[in-house]
Structure formats: C-alpha cells, structure tokens
Amino acid sequence: MDFLGLAPWTLSLEPWSALSLVVYVAGVVWGLVAIDARPAARLGLALVWPVGPLAFVVTIAILLAASLIAFPLFGLAVLAAAGVMWWVLT
C-alpha cells in the first residue's frame, strides 16, 4: 500500500508529499498556538485548516464557470484562448 508516497516498507516520502506534509504540520502547529479558543475548538480548526483555501478555489472555479455562461463574449474569449493553448502545446 502506498499512501501519499509513503510506502510502509521504505518510510520515505516523495518530495512533493514531504513538502505538503511540512506545510500541513506547520499549519496545525500554528493553529494550536495562535487560535484564541477552547482546546477542542483549537484542535478541530487546526486539523481542518486546509478546507478554507480549498473552498476558496472551488468558489472561484464556480464563479468562472458561471461567468462563461452569463457573459457569452467572455466565454468565447476563454474558449478561444483554451483552443490556442491546446494548439500551441500539442
């Protein structure tokens, strides 16, 4: 079983997963130290802090998708740009 690049028989991390683990642990430590709340709330917020940035990305993606429909000229421009990028990169 290989979970996030961590194989139980090697105990080594891939560089990207090691970096993401360091960032997550730093966020948990910061959340435990800096949040002014009761211990249970501190622990809960510290463990689920990545949900906030993920929610931001999802919200922006939804707004972008809605703007493609609400503003057809913008949608046409995005479609043309995507076509040009696909043509250039392939």
C-alpha positions, 0 to 999 in steps of 0.5 A: 500500500502506498499512501501519499508516497509513503510506502510502509516498507521504505518510510520515505516520502516523495518530495512533493508529499514531504513538502505538503506534509511540512506545510500541513504540520506547520499549519496545525502547529500554528493553529494550536498556538495562535487560535484564541479558543477552547482546546477542542475548538483549537484542535478541530480548526487546526486539523481542518485548516486546509478546507478554507483555501480549498473552498476558496478555489472551488468558489472561484472555479464556480464563479468562472464557470458561471461567468462563461455562461452569463457573459457569452463574449467572455466565454468565447474569449476563454474558449478561444484562448483554451483552443490556442493553448491546446494548439500551441502545446500539442 
